[in-house]
Amino acid sequence: MRENDSVAVYFVHTMLHGLRQRPAQAQALLHKAGIDPQVLQQAEARVPAKAFARLWLILIEALNDEFFNLDSHGMPQGSFALICRGLIQEPTLEKALRQCLGNFALFLRDVRGSLTVRGQRAVISLHSQIDDPLTRVYAEETLLVLVISLLCWLGGRRIAIDRTELRDARPPLEDDALLWGPNLQVGSGRTEVEFAADYLRLPVVQDLSALKTFLRSAPQWLVVRYRNQNGLAARVYRHLRGRCYGQWPTLLAMAAGEGLSPSSFRRQLEREGCSFQQIKDEVRRATAFECLRDSDLSVAEIAEQTGFQEPSAFHRAFKKWTGESPGGYRLRVAGRL
C-alpha cells in the first residue's frame, strides 16, 4: 500500500452504518483510526488507504462482525479466513467462486449470491431480504466488493466487469469505473455483476503460503490493490480514456511516459492483475457503452471510434461482451431513461 492510495469516503459510511444509532462510538473509532469525523460531511472526500485499513480492522474488533452489522447474523471474527481456506484448494475460478458464494451463505442470512453461466457470459446475482434501501445497498455492495476482489486475488489478476446493476440508487463515485466497469446502472431493481465466462476457466494460482500473507492484511488490502484509482493500471486507463483511439500511445511510449522501462511497466501491471492489452480492451468497451448511452452517433461511427475496422466486427464483439446487439442495448437503456 502506497502513501497516496486512497478510498472514497462512501465506503467509510458503509462500514459505519451499523453504528448509526451510536454516533459517539463511531466518532471515537474514527479518531482511533486517524480519520477526522468531519470528512464524513464531504461527499467527494477520500480517505488515505492506510487509515481506511486501520478503521476496517478496528470496526471488526469493536463489532465482532466482519460484515459491519449490515446483516442480521453477520460474520464473527475469523469467518473470512475460514471462507478463504477452502477456496485455494479448488482447481478453477468457477469452482472457487461457487464455493465462495456458498461459504458466505453459511454466515449471512439477509443477502446471498448465486452464479449463473449463460454461454459466454457469467452473472453473479444477489438476493436480499433487507427492507431498508440504504442498508440493502451497503450490504449488497460490500458483499460484491468482497466476492469480486477475492476472485481477483485467487486468479492473480483483475477481472474485467462488463455490466453491473445495483438494485437501489446511490450517488455516483469517482471509483465506479474501476469498481464496477463502464456499464453501471443504479436503481435498476436488481443487483447483478456480469463478466466473460472465460475467466471462470482460469486456474486458482494462490496457495496456503500466499493465503497466510494475504490474511495478514485482507480483506481491505484487496479493495486497494485491485480497485486502486492511483495505481498504474488506473493511470493508464485514464490516459487512454482521455484520447481518441487513433491517438493511443504504444506500450513503449506509455512506459516512457511513466518513467519506466517496458519490462518494468509490464511487471507492474502484472502485479496489479492486468496487461496493457487488457486495459486497452476495457477502454474500448467503456467508450462503446458511453457512446451508445449518451450520444447520437451511429453504430458504424462508434465502431470506428473504438478501433474496429468493420461495423460487423464491432457487432460481434459487443454481442460477446453483453449477449445483445449494440442497437438492442441502446434501445433497452433508452427505455429506462
C-alpha positions as CSV (number, residue, x, y, z in Angstrom):
1,M,0.0,0.0,0.0
2,R,1.5,3.3,-1.1
3,E,1.2,6.7,0.7
4,N,-1.1,8.2,-2.0
5,D,-3.5,5.3,-2.1
6,S,-7.0,6.4,-1.1
7,V,-10.6,5.2,-0.8
8,A,-13.8,7.1,-1.3
9,V,-15.5,8.3,1.9
10,Y,-18.6,6.4,0.7
11,F,-17.1,3.2,1.9
12,V,-16.4,4.7,5.3
13,H,-20.1,5.5,5.5
14,T,-20.8,1.9,4.5
15,M,-18.7,0.5,7.4
16,L,-20.1,2.9,10.0
17,H,-23.7,2.3,9.0
18,G,-24.1,-0.4,11.7
19,L,-23.2,2.3,14.3
20,R,-25.7,4.9,13.1
21,Q,-27.5,4.8,16.4
22,R,-24.2,5.1,18.3
23,P,-22.6,8.3,16.9
24,A,-20.3,8.8,19.8
25,Q,-18.8,5.3,19.4
26,A,-18.4,5.9,15.7
27,Q,-16.5,9.1,16.2
28,A,-14.2,7.5,18.8
29,L,-13.4,4.7,16.4
30,L,-12.7,7.2,13.5
31,H,-10.3,9.1,15.8
32,K,-8.6,5.9,16.7
33,A,-8.1,5.1,13.0
34,G,-6.7,8.6,12.4
35,I,-9.7,9.8,10.4
36,D,-11.3,13.2,11.1
37,P,-15.1,12.7,11.6
38,Q,-15.7,15.9,9.6
39,V,-14.6,14.2,6.5
40,L,-18.0,12.3,6.5
41,Q,-19.7,15.6,5.7
42,Q,-17.8,15.9,2.4
43,A,-19.4,13.7,-0.3
44,E,-16.4,13.8,-2.6
45,A,-13.8,13.3,0.1
46,R,-11.3,10.5,0.0
47,V,-9.6,8.8,2.9
48,P,-6.0,7.5,3.0
49,A,-6.0,3.8,2.3
50,K,-3.9,3.1,5.4
51,A,-6.3,4.9,7.7
52,F,-9.2,3.1,5.9
53,A,-7.4,-0.3,6.6
54,R,-7.0,0.6,10.3
55,L,-10.7,1.6,10.6
56,W,-11.7,-1.7,8.9
57,L,-9.8,-3.8,11.5
58,I,-10.8,-1.6,14.4
59,L,-14.5,-1.9,13.5
60,I,-14.3,-5.7,13.0
61,E,-12.9,-5.9,16.6
62,A,-15.4,-3.5,18.1
63,L,-18.4,-5.1,16.4
64,N,-17.1,-8.7,16.3
65,D,-18.5,-8.7,12.8
66,E,-16.5,-8.8,9.6
67,F,-19.7,-7.7,7.7
68,F,-20.1,-4.5,9.8
69,N,-23.5,-5.3,11.2
70,L,-25.1,-5.0,7.7
71,D,-26.6,-8.5,8.1
72,S,-28.8,-9.7,10.9
73,H,-26.4,-12.6,11.6
74,G,-23.1,-11.2,10.3
75,M,-19.7,-12.8,10.2
76,P,-17.9,-13.2,13.6
77,Q,-14.1,-12.6,13.6
78,G,-12.3,-15.4,11.7
79,S,-15.2,-16.0,9.3
80,F,-13.4,-14.5,6.3
81,A,-10.3,-16.6,6.9
82,L,-12.5,-19.7,7.1
83,I,-14.2,-18.8,3.9
84,C,-10.9,-18.4,2.1
85,R,-9.2,-21.6,3.2
86,G,-11.3,-23.9,1.1
87,L,-11.0,-21.7,-2.0
88,I,-7.3,-22.2,-2.6
89,Q,-7.9,-25.9,-2.9
90,E,-10.2,-25.5,-5.9
91,P,-8.7,-26.0,-9.4
92,T,-10.6,-23.2,-11.3
93,L,-12.1,-19.8,-10.5
94,E,-15.6,-21.2,-11.3
95,K,-15.4,-23.9,-8.6
96,A,-13.8,-21.4,-6.2
97,L,-16.5,-18.8,-6.9
98,R,-19.3,-21.2,-6.4
99,Q,-17.8,-22.4,-3.1
100,C,-17.1,-18.7,-2.1
101,L,-20.8,-17.8,-2.5
102,G,-21.8,-20.9,-0.6
103,N,-19.4,-20.1,2.2
104,F,-20.7,-16.6,2.6
105,A,-24.2,-18.0,2.8
106,L,-23.1,-20.1,5.8
107,F,-22.8,-16.8,7.8
108,L,-25.0,-14.2,6.1
109,R,-28.8,-14.5,6.5
110,D,-30.1,-11.5,4.7
111,V,-28.1,-11.3,1.4
112,R,-26.9,-14.2,-0.7
113,G,-25.3,-14.7,-4.1
114,S,-25.7,-17.1,-6.9
115,L,-23.7,-17.7,-10.1
116,T,-25.3,-18.4,-13.5
117,V,-23.3,-19.2,-16.6
118,R,-25.1,-18.3,-19.9
119,G,-23.0,-19.3,-22.8
120,Q,-20.0,-16.9,-22.8
121,R,-21.4,-14.8,-20.0
122,A,-21.1,-15.3,-16.3
123,V,-23.6,-13.5,-13.9
124,I,-23.4,-13.1,-10.1
125,S,-26.8,-12.2,-8.8
126,L,-27.6,-11.1,-5.2
127,H,-30.9,-11.8,-3.5
128,S,-31.6,-9.7,-0.4
129,Q,-34.2,-9.8,2.4
130,I,-33.2,-6.4,3.8
131,D,-36.1,-3.9,3.9
132,D,-34.2,-0.6,4.4
133,P,-32.9,0.5,1.0
134,L,-29.8,2.2,2.4
135,T,-28.8,-0.8,4.5
136,R,-29.5,-3.0,1.5
137,V,-27.3,-1.2,-1.0
138,Y,-24.5,-1.0,1.6
139,A,-24.8,-4.8,2.3
140,E,-25.1,-5.8,-1.3
141,E,-22.2,-3.6,-2.5
142,T,-20.0,-4.8,0.4
143,L,-20.6,-8.4,-0.5
144,L,-19.9,-7.8,-4.2
145,V,-16.7,-6.0,-3.4
146,L,-15.5,-8.9,-1.2
147,V,-16.5,-11.6,-3.7
148,I,-15.1,-9.9,-6.8
149,S,-11.9,-8.8,-5.1
150,L,-11.4,-12.3,-3.7
151,L,-11.9,-13.7,-7.2
152,C,-9.3,-11.3,-8.5
153,W,-6.8,-12.4,-5.8
154,L,-7.5,-16.1,-6.4
155,G,-6.8,-15.7,-10.1
156,G,-3.9,-13.3,-9.6
157,R,-5.5,-10.7,-12.0
158,R,-8.2,-8.1,-12.2
159,I,-11.5,-9.4,-13.6
160,A,-12.9,-7.0,-16.2
161,I,-16.6,-6.4,-15.4
162,D,-18.9,-5.7,-18.4
163,R,-22.1,-4.9,-16.6
164,T,-23.1,-4.1,-13.1
165,E,-26.6,-3.3,-11.8
166,L,-27.4,-2.2,-8.2
167,R,-31.0,-2.6,-7.1
168,D,-31.0,0.6,-5.2
169,A,-29.9,4.1,-6.2
170,R,-26.8,5.7,-4.6
171,P,-24.6,8.7,-5.5
172,P,-22.1,8.2,-8.4
173,L,-18.5,7.6,-7.2
174,E,-15.1,8.5,-8.8
175,D,-14.1,4.9,-8.4
176,D,-17.2,3.4,-10.1
177,A,-15.5,2.6,-13.4
178,L,-12.7,0.8,-11.6
179,L,-15.0,-0.9,-9.2
180,W,-17.9,-1.9,-11.4
181,G,-16.8,-1.4,-15.0
182,P,-18.1,1.0,-17.6
183,N,-21.7,-0.2,-17.7
184,L,-23.1,0.6,-14.2
185,Q,-26.8,1.1,-13.6
186,V,-28.0,2.0,-10.2
187,G,-31.6,1.8,-9.0
188,S,-32.4,-0.9,-11.6
189,G,-34.4,-3.1,-9.2
190,R,-31.9,-6.0,-9.3
191,T,-28.2,-6.5,-8.3
192,E,-26.0,-8.3,-10.7
193,V,-22.4,-8.4,-12.0
194,E,-21.7,-9.8,-15.4
195,F,-18.3,-10.7,-17.0
196,A,-16.8,-13.0,-19.5
197,A,-17.2,-16.7,-18.6
198,D,-13.7,-17.3,-19.9
199,Y,-12.4,-16.0,-16.5
200,L,-14.1,-18.9,-14.7
201,R,-11.8,-21.4,-16.5
202,L,-8.6,-19.7,-15.2
203,P,-6.7,-21.7,-12.5
204,V,-6.6,-20.7,-8.9
205,V,-3.0,-19.5,-8.5
206,Q,-2.8,-18.9,-4.7
207,D,-1.6,-21.4,-2.1
208,L,-1.5,-21.7,1.6
209,S,1.6,-19.6,2.0
210,A,0.1,-16.9,-0.1
211,L,-3.1,-17.1,1.9
212,K,-1.3,-16.6,5.2
213,T,0.4,-13.4,3.7
214,F,-3.0,-12.3,2.3
215,L,-4.9,-12.7,5.6
216,R,-2.5,-10.5,7.5
217,S,-3.8,-7.6,5.5
218,A,-7.0,-8.8,4.0
219,P,-9.7,-8.0,3.1
220,Q,-9.2,-4.3,3.0
221,W,-5.9,-4.7,1.1
222,L,-7.8,-6.4,-1.8
223,V,-10.0,-3.4,-2.2
224,V,-7.0,-1.1,-2.6
225,R,-4.9,-3.4,-4.7
226,Y,-7.4,-4.4,-7.3
227,R,-9.6,-1.3,-7.2
228,N,-7.0,1.4,-6.7
229,Q,-7.6,4.6,-8.6
230,N,-3.9,5.7,-8.1
231,G,-2.3,2.5,-9.3
232,L,-0.5,2.2,-12.7
233,A,-3.4,0.4,-14.3
234,A,-5.8,3.2,-13.3
235,R,-3.4,5.8,-14.6
236,V,-3.1,4.0,-17.9
237,Y,-6.9,3.6,-18.1
238,R,-7.5,7.3,-17.6
239,H,-4.8,8.2,-20.1
240,L,-6.4,6.1,-22.8
241,R,-9.9,7.2,-21.9
242,G,-8.9,10.8,-22.4
243,R,-7.8,10.3,-26.0
244,C,-9.3,9.1,-29.3
245,Y,-8.4,5.6,-30.3
246,G,-6.1,6.7,-33.1
247,Q,-4.1,8.8,-30.6
248,W,-3.3,6.0,-28.2
249,P,0.4,5.5,-27.4
250,T,2.2,2.3,-27.9
251,L,3.3,0.3,-24.9
252,L,6.9,1.7,-25.3
253,A,5.6,5.3,-25.3
254,M,3.3,4.7,-22.4
255,A,6.1,3.1,-20.4
256,A,8.4,6.0,-21.2
257,G,5.7,8.5,-20.1
258,E,5.5,6.7,-16.7
259,G,9.3,6.8,-16.4
260,L,9.6,3.0,-16.6
261,S,11.3,0.6,-18.9
262,P,9.0,-1.6,-21.0
263,S,9.8,-4.7,-18.8
264,S,9.2,-2.8,-15.6
265,F,5.9,-1.4,-17.0
266,R,4.7,-4.9,-17.9
267,R,5.7,-6.3,-14.5
268,Q,4.0,-3.6,-12.5
269,L,0.8,-4.1,-14.5
270,E,1.0,-7.8,-13.9
271,R,1.3,-7.2,-10.2
272,E,-1.9,-5.2,-10.4
273,G,-3.5,-8.2,-12.2
274,C,-3.7,-7.0,-15.8
275,S,-1.8,-6.2,-19.0
276,F,-1.6,-3.2,-21.3
277,Q,-3.8,-5.0,-23.9
278,Q,-6.4,-5.8,-21.3
279,I,-6.7,-2.2,-20.3
280,K,-7.0,-1.2,-23.9
281,D,-9.8,-3.7,-24.4
282,E,-11.5,-2.3,-21.2
283,V,-11.3,1.3,-22.6
284,R,-12.8,0.2,-25.9
285,R,-15.7,-1.3,-24.1
286,A,-16.2,1.7,-21.9
287,T,-16.2,4.0,-24.9
288,A,-18.7,1.8,-26.7
289,F,-21.1,1.8,-23.7
290,E,-20.7,5.5,-23.2
291,C,-21.4,6.4,-26.9
292,L,-24.4,4.1,-27.1
293,R,-25.9,5.6,-24.0
294,D,-25.0,9.2,-24.3
295,S,-24.5,10.1,-28.0
296,D,-26.4,10.1,-31.3
297,L,-23.5,8.5,-33.1
298,S,-24.4,5.6,-35.4
299,V,-23.2,2.1,-34.6
300,A,-20.8,2.4,-37.6
301,E,-19.4,5.6,-36.2
302,I,-19.0,4.1,-32.7
303,A,-17.3,1.1,-34.3
304,E,-14.8,3.4,-35.9
305,Q,-14.2,5.4,-32.7
306,T,-13.4,2.2,-30.8
307,G,-10.9,0.9,-33.3
308,F,-13.0,-1.7,-35.2
309,Q,-12.3,-1.8,-38.9
310,E,-15.8,-3.1,-39.8
311,P,-19.1,-2.5,-38.0
312,S,-19.7,-6.2,-38.3
313,A,-16.7,-6.9,-36.1
314,F,-18.0,-4.4,-33.5
315,H,-21.4,-6.1,-33.6
316,R,-19.7,-9.5,-32.9
317,A,-17.5,-8.1,-30.1
318,F,-20.4,-6.3,-28.4
319,K,-22.6,-9.4,-28.6
320,K,-19.8,-11.3,-26.9
321,W,-19.5,-8.7,-24.2
322,T,-23.1,-8.3,-23.3
323,G,-25.1,-11.0,-25.1
324,E,-27.1,-8.4,-27.1
325,S,-26.5,-6.2,-30.1
326,P,-25.4,-2.6,-29.9
327,G,-28.8,-1.4,-31.2
328,G,-30.6,-3.6,-28.7
329,Y,-28.5,-2.3,-25.9
330,R,-29.2,1.3,-26.9
331,L,-33.0,0.8,-27.1
332,R,-33.0,-1.0,-23.7
333,V,-31.1,1.7,-21.9
334,A,-33.1,4.5,-23.6
335,G,-36.3,2.8,-22.4
336,R,-35.1,3.2,-18.8
337,L,-34.4,6.9,-19.0
